[in-house]
Amino acid sequence: MPPLLLAQDDAYDLGVLILSAGLEAAPADETGVSAAVITEDDLEATGETRVIDFLARQPGVTIRATGPLGTSAGVSIRGVGQNNIQVRVDGIDVSDPSGTQVAFDFGGLMTSDISRIEILRGAQSALYGSEALGGVINITTKTADKDGFGVQIASEYGSYETLRSAVTLTTAGDGYDSALTFSHARSDGFSAADENDGNDEEDGFSATRLSFAGSYELGSPDLVMHLSFFDERSDYEYDEASGGVVSDGSPDELTVKKQNGARIGFDFVTGAVDHSVSAAWFRIDRTLTGTSASFGGISDDRFDYTGTRMEYRYQGGVDLGATARLAFGADHTIEEFDTAVALDHTIFGLFVDGQSQDTTVNGTFAELTWAPNDMWNLSAALRHDVHSEFGGHTTGRLSAVYRPMDDLIFRANAATGFRAPSGYELYDGFAGNPDLDPETSKSFDLGVEKRYGETAFVRATAFHVEAEDIIDYSFTTFGYVQAEGTSTRQGLELAFGGALREGLRFDGSYTWTDSFSDADLDTSSWSAFVPGQQASASVTANLGQRASLNVTGLWAGNRADDLDDYGVVNSTLTYEIMEDAEVYLRIENIFDEEYQTAPGYGQSDRAAYFGVRASL
């Protein structure tokens, strides 16, 4: 049967675990953190290629995309920008250490090998350290869904000569499971610089990815090994900006990106203590090439960036009586970045520059959870990080859940967060400032949720985030500085959903965000304005026994940067041709809306895609 229920937000029932809201997994109704859970069924119901298209409809989430599939794209949560959002894939921190700011680029992230996404809103530095000031996005790749050997295949073709395909091999049995996914995508794309501004050069994309995740009991359920890795290569064309104006310019701007990650972990038990040890590695290589015009001449440019991260972690957990539990641990992280710049200019000749730097962070952390009775769940988390450049920094989080009735839940959070200055901000030969301290924040949210039966709900969450010690690139000093003042985001998130009748479900959300600042900022993401209002809706209907229709809509209003309000509607029709095999037709931007999510960069016109999925 095609999927009936599409979780527009976290329309989970009481049995769903939130894996990343605490140091240990917890049932959804026992965590005070504002979280969303997106499942593989949710992703398949819409059939969307880009993860950001699904994330954009979650309460509190906005996106800034600089063109078609592959071009750089960022996500903000509650108005907090992407360099303050930590992203993990199967426990691997995939934020780029070689970037101007350490952040993850969502532009090429596709849904092909993803089984679950968790979104944590608000400061999570007490659990995850730096880059978790605004929230965390935790991604889990596919896992085996049945015993024995299985094969999942998917293929799609459509507008802009886009082709996407994936094969997943799974195996599971007594004490083990694993999944291996190979995926490939290519597209001719459209102009990243908005075609409505006279740009018509297509900006294409191609990517190949191999990912693996598995768990194995080593002789006993009390000793389990976890393995995961991925290898990805992508190439995408982009359009440059000069003087704040985005245009096709020269038609040769290309980024070649290679990403690799791996993690090995062991869970084991000694007496009353549960233990987990792990080592994770991530590397990204980016090469940007192109031609630019400046100072009356032409420059053939090449920029090479390499970033690596090693993370070693220990975590333990022990019950403190019948109602309390303590989780604790330590981690050690090494980040390195290397850059090489070569500018072959017709007037000034060849200019070459490069650098290589590294930083280390030692962290210790603990979380105490306490359930004094059936109505309350309380937690307190504390973390101390020691950075090789600026020294120590401590963050904390307090969370509470109160359930006066099984179907009525109140949540509250107060947390502090920080973002360590990036290697580029500290050490760049032209703009770096080794005296920078971390950006710091305070965040608060208060929410209430009413549930109706197993799947219907209404949820409201008020939030307030303020940041200080903001790191900003100054056009006065032409370097990075610590700005004085405070930047604030506050607002309200609403989410609701339920069955209108048998076989018909509606989900929706609305977010109001008020952004203001008394800090004088030139380029920081804290100066960026997110839509003051954003709303989304999703309707999923079963059309007989074999077909289902999903229609989604997104509207953004009260936008700055001279960006117009916009609304975009997509639909996916799915038909089950036989058991465990289905075809679908997806139409994006049904009404052919012309809009931008980042100034000067275009988005897709009306587009159609046909796909097939099967499990063997």
N, C-alpha and C positions, 0 to 999 in steps of 0.2 A: 504494500500500500504506500502511496506517496505520503510524505510527512504532513501532519495536520497542524501541529503546534509550532509556531515560529516564535522564539524568545526575542522580542524586540529589546528587552532589557534582561534582567535576571529573573525571569518568570519560572524559577526553579521551585520544586516542591521541597518538603522538609527533609527529604533523604539525600539531597545533593550536598557533596562536600566542597568547601572552598579550600583549594589546595595551598594557596599562597598568601592568604590574609594574615596568617600568624606563622610562627616558626614551625608549627605543626598543623596539619589539616584539621578543619573543624566543620561541623554541620552548618549549613547556611543560616539557620535561625539561632546559632550560638555565637556568631561573630558580629562585633559592632562596627566593623569596617564596611564602608559603602562599596559594594562590589557588584560586578556583572559577570555572568557566565554565559559564554557562547559555545554551543556544541557543534559537532560535525553535522548533525541533522539541520541545525539552523543555517549553516553555511550552504548546505546542498539545496535547501528550499529556495534560495535566491539564485544560486549558481554563479554568483559574482566571482570575477577573476581576482581583483585587487582586494586585499584585506581592508584597506582604508575605506572602501566603499561601504563595507558593513560596519566598521567602527564609527563612521560618521553619523550613524543613526542612533548611537547610544547616548543616553543622557550625559551631559557634561563634556562630551567629546566633540572637537572640531578638527578639521583638516585643512592643510595648505599644500596643494599639489601644483607643481610647476610644469604641467603638461600631461602627456599620455603615459601609458604603462611604462615603467622603468625610470622616468625622470624623477628627480628628488621630490619627496613628499614628507611632511611632518604632521604629527598629531599633538594636540594640546588637550589637557584635561582640566576642566574648570578654569580655563584661560591661562594655565601654566604651560609654557612651551616645551618643545620636544627635548631640549637639552636638560630638562628637569624631569623627564619620564624615563625610568629604567625599563629596558626590554630584555626579556630572557626567553630563550628557546630551549626547551628540555633542560632547564637549569643552567644554561650557558648565557652569560651576559654578552649580548651581541652589539652593544653600543660601540661606536667607532672611536678608538682612542686617538686616531690620527686626524680627526676633524678639528676645525677651528674651535668648536665646542664638542665634547664627548656626547654623541647622540646617535640614534638609530634612524636610518633612512628607510621609510616605509614604501618608497616608490616602486621597488621591484618585488615586494613581498606578496606572494600569491597564496591562494587557499589550497593548492594542490595536495600538500602533505600535512595539513593541519587538522587535528581532531578536537581541539579545545582552546579557547582563549579566555583568560580571566583578566578583568580590568579592575584594579584597585584605585580608588579615588582618594586624594588627600595625601599628606606627607607620610611616607613609609620608610624614611631613613633609619628609624630605630630598628628596622629589620633588615633593610637592604643597603644602607649606607648612602654614599653619594649618588647623584643623578636620580634619586627617588623622592626628590623634594615635592613633586607634584603628583606622583602616583607611579604605579607599576603595571606593565602589561606582560603577563606571563603566558607563553604559548607552548602548547604540547603538540607534538607531531603524532601521526597516526599510530595506533596500537592494534594488536589482534583483537577481534571482536567475537571469535569463536575458536574452539579447540580444533586442532589439526592444521592442515595447510590451506591457505586461502589466497585468492587473487582478486584484486580490485583494479578495474581499468576505467579510465575516463578520457574522453577526447572531445574537443570543441573547435569549431571553425566559425568565423564570422567577419564582421566589418573590419576595415583597415587591413585585410588579408591576415587576420589574427588566427593563429593556430596554437592550441594548447592541448597537451596530452600528459597522462601520468599512469604509471603502473605501480601498484603496491603489492608486495608479497608478504604474507603474514604466516606465522606459525605459533602455535600455543599448545601447551599440554600441562601435565602435572608439574608445577614448579617453574615454568618458564613461559615467556611470550616474547615475540619480536615482530618488528615490521620494518621493511625496507622499501623505500619509495624512490622511483626515478621519474623525474618530470622535466618537460621541455616546453618552452613557449617562445613564440616569435610573433612580431607584428610590424607592419610598415608604419603604423602610427599616424599621427597628424602633427601639425606644427605645434611645438611647445609654446612659442610666441603666438598669441591669439591671432587666428586667421582673420578675424574681423578687423584687425589693425593692418591688414595688407600682407600678412605672412602666409606663404603657401608651401614652404619646404616641409616635407614629411620627416618626422623624427622617429626612427624605428627602434626596436628593442628585441633582444634575444637573450634567453637565459636557460641554462641547464643546471639541474640540482639533483643531488643524491643525498638522501637522509636515512638514518637508521636509529631505532630505539628498541632496547630489549632489557628484560629483567630475568635473572636466573637465581633460583635457590641453590646454594652450594651445600647440599647434603642435609639441609634443615631449613624450615621456614624462619628460623632465628638468624640466618645468615644469607643475605640476598645481595647479589651484585647487579648494578645498573650500568648499562652502556648506552651511549648515544654519540652520534657524530653527523656532520653534514659537510658537503662540499658543493660549492656553487660558483659558477662563472656567468657573468652577465655583461652585455655590451649595450649601451644606449646612447642615442644622439640627444643633444640638448641645445638650447638657444641661450645666448649670452645676453647680459644686461650691461648697458653703458650709460652712465649718467642718470640712472634710474629708469631708463627706457629699455624695454625688452623687445628684441627683434631677431629675425632670422640671421642677419649679419652674414658672416661667411658660413658656407654650408658644410663645414667639416668638423664641428665640435663633437667629440666622441669621448665617452668614458668607458673604460674597460675595468671591470671590478671582479676580484676573486675573493671569496670568503670561505674560511674553513673553521670548523669548531668541533671539539670533542670533549666528552666528559665520562669519567668512570667514578662510580661511587659504591660504597658497601654499607649496608644496614645490618647491624648485629645487636645482640642482647647479651649483657653480662649481669646476672643477678636481677636487681630491680631497675637497672638503668638501660635505656635504649640508646644506641649510638649510631651515628652516621658520619662517615668520612668520605670526602670526594676531592677530585682534582679536575679542573676544567681549563680548557685552552681555546683561545679565539685569535684568529688572524684575518686581517683584511688588507688587500692591496688594491689601490686605485690609481689608474693612470688617466689623466685628462690631457687631450691634445686638441689643438685648434689654431686658427689664425685670427689675430685681432689687429685692429688699426688704432694706433695711438701716437701722439707727438709727431704727427705728420708722416709716419712710416708704417710699415707692416711688420708684425712680429709673429713668427711661428713658435707657438708656446707648447711646453710639455711640463706637466706637473705630476710627480710621482709621490704617493703617500702610502706608508705602511704602518699599520698599528697592530700590536699584539697585546694579549692579556693572559696571564696565568693566575688562577684563583685556587687556593688550597683551603679547605674548610673542614672543621669538625663541629658536630652538634650532638648534644646529649639531651635526654629527657627522663624525668623521674617523677612519680606520683608523690605528692605530699599529703598523705592521708586520702580520704575518700572523695574530697571535693576540690582539691587543688593540684596543680601540676606545674613543674618548673622545667623549662627548656633553656639551654645555655650552650655557649660555644665560642669559637674563635675562627677567624679567617685571615689569610695573608694573600694580598693581591699585588702583582707586579704589572704595570702598564708601560709600554714602550711605543714611541712613535718616531718614524724616520720620514724626512721629506727631502725631495730633490726638485729644484726648479731650473728649467732651461728656457731662456727667451732669446731667440735668434732674430734680432731687430735689424731692419734695413738701414737705420741711421746709427744706432748705438752699438751694433755688433752683438756678439754672443755674451749673454749674462747667465751665469750659473751660480746657484746657491743651494745649500743643503744643511741639514742638521739632524741630530739623533739625540734623544733624551729619554729618560725613564723616571718613573716615580713608583714608590711602594706605599702600601697602606696596610697596617695591622689593625684588625678590629676584634673587639670582644663584645658579646651581646648576651642578653637573657630576656626571657618573657615568662611572667607568672600569670597563670589563668586560674580562676576561682569561680566555682558555681555554688554559692551558699545555699541555694534552694532551687526548686524547679522553675522559678520565675526569673532568676538573675544569672547572667554570665559576665564576669569582669575580667579584664586583662590589663597588665602593665608591662611595657617593653622598654628596655634601655640598651643603648649601644654607645661604645666609645671607640672612635677611630683615631689612629695616629698616622698622619701623613708625613712623608719624608721631607716635604717642603715647608708646610705651615704648622706642623705640630698636631696637637690633639683637639678633638671636637666631640662633644657628647650630644646625643639626640634621644628623645623619648616619645612614648605614645601611651595614652590611656584610652581604653575603650570599654563601653558598657552596653549590655543588652537587657531590656526588661520586657517580659512577656506576661502581662496580666491575664491574658487568655491565649489559647493556642493559636488563634488567628489574628492576634494583634501584637505587633512588635514595635518597640521603641529602641532606637540606636543613638549613641552619642560617642564622639571621638574628639580628642585634643592631642595634637602632635606637633613636634618640631622637626624640621628638615634642613638639609644642607646640600650644596653642590660645590664640590672641590673645583678649583680652577683647572682648566684643561692644560695639557702639556704645551699646546700652542699658545694659550694665554700667558703661561708662565715664561716660556723660553724662546718664543719666536724672535729672530734676530732684529726685526724691525719694530714689532709692536708689543713684544712680550714684557711682562712686569713680574719679576720674581718675588715682589713684596705683596702680592695679592693674597687675601684671605678668602675663605669660603663664602658663597652666598648663603644666607640663612633665612628660615621661614618659620611661621607659626600657622597652623591650620586647625579649623574647628568645623564640625558638622553635627547636625542634629536631625534625625529622621524618624518617620513613623510609617509603618506598613500595615495595611489591612488586607487579609486574604479571604477569599470566598471560594470554599471548596479546595480542590487540589491544585488548580492552575490559574484561577482568576485572582487579581491583586490590584491594589492602588498603593502607590508609594510616593512620599514627598520628603525631600532632603534639603535643608538650608545649609549653606556652606560659607566660610569666610577664610581667605588665605591672604597673608601679607608677607612680603619679602623685604629684606634689608641687605646691606653690604653688597649690592648688586654689581656684578662685573660688567663693565660697559666699554666698548671701543669708542674712544673720544676723537671727534674730528678736530678738536682743538690741539690736543697733544699728539695725535696720530699714534696712540698706543692704548693699551688696556688700563683702566683705572677702576678704583673702588668708588662707586657713586654714593653720595649721601642721600638720605631720604628713604621713603617706603613706597612700594608698589603694591596695590591691593586688588584682589578679585573677590567678589562676593555674589551670591545669587541663590537661585532656587531650582532644584531639579524635580520634575514630576514624571512618573512612569505608571502605566496602567495597562491592563490587558485582561482578556477573558473570552470565552466562547459566546458569540451572539446567538447561536443555535447549534445544533449538532452538525458538525462538518464545516463550521464557519467561525473563525477566530479573528479578533481585532486586537492589536497592540499599538500603543502610542507613547510618545514622550514629549516633554517640553522643558527647555532650559532657558532661564533668564540669568544673564551674567552682567554684572556692573563692574567695569574696570576703571580704575583711577590711580593716579600716582602723584606724589610730590617730589619724586626723584627726577633730576634732569638727565634724561637718557638720550643717547644718539642712536645706538644700534641694538641694544639688548632686547632679547625676546620679551622682556617684561614691558617694553614700550609698545609691543604689537597689540593691536586691538582685535579681539575676537567678536563674533556676532553677538549683539546684545540679546537677541532672541533666536532660538532655534527650535524647530518642532519636527517630529517624524511620525510616520504612521505605517503600519503593515497590516494587510488583510490576507489571510490564507484560507482558501476554500477548497473543499473536496468536491470535484465534479464527477459524480458517479463513483464507481469502484476502482477505477484505474487512473483517473486524471486529477490533478490539483492545480490551482492557480494561486500565485503569490503576487501581490502588488504592494510596492513600497513607495513612500514619498518622503522627501526631505525639503524643508523650507528654512532659509536663513534670512534674518532681517536685522535692521539697525546695525549696518556694517559701516566701517570706516574705510580709509584709503581710497575714497571715491568708488567703492565697489557697490554695485546695485544689489538690492535684495533679489533672491532667486528661489525658485522651487523646481525640483526635478522629480519625475516619476518613472519608476522602472517596473517591469513585470516579468514573471517567469511562468510558463506553462509546462507542466511535467506530465508525462504519460508513461505508465508502466506497461511495457510491451510483453513482459513475462516476469515470472518471479525472479527478483534480484536483478532486473535489468530495466532501465528506463531511458527515455529520450526527453529532451527539453528544448524549448525555444525561449530565449531571453531577449527582451528588448529594453535597451537602456535609453534614458532620456526620451520617453515616448513623445513628448510635445516639442522636441527639438529646441529646448531652452538654450539660450546663449548666456553663459555665465562664467565667472572666474572665482576660484578659491584663493588665489594669490594674484596680486596686481600684475597685469600684463601677460599672464599665462592662460591659455585656453583650456577648455574641457571638451569632452566628446560631444559631437552632434548625435542625433538619433542613430542608434547602432543596433544590429541584430546578430545574435549568435545562436548556433544550433549545436547541441551536444548530446553525448550518450554516456551513460554510466552503467557498470555491471559488476556484480560480485560472483565469483565462482568458488 
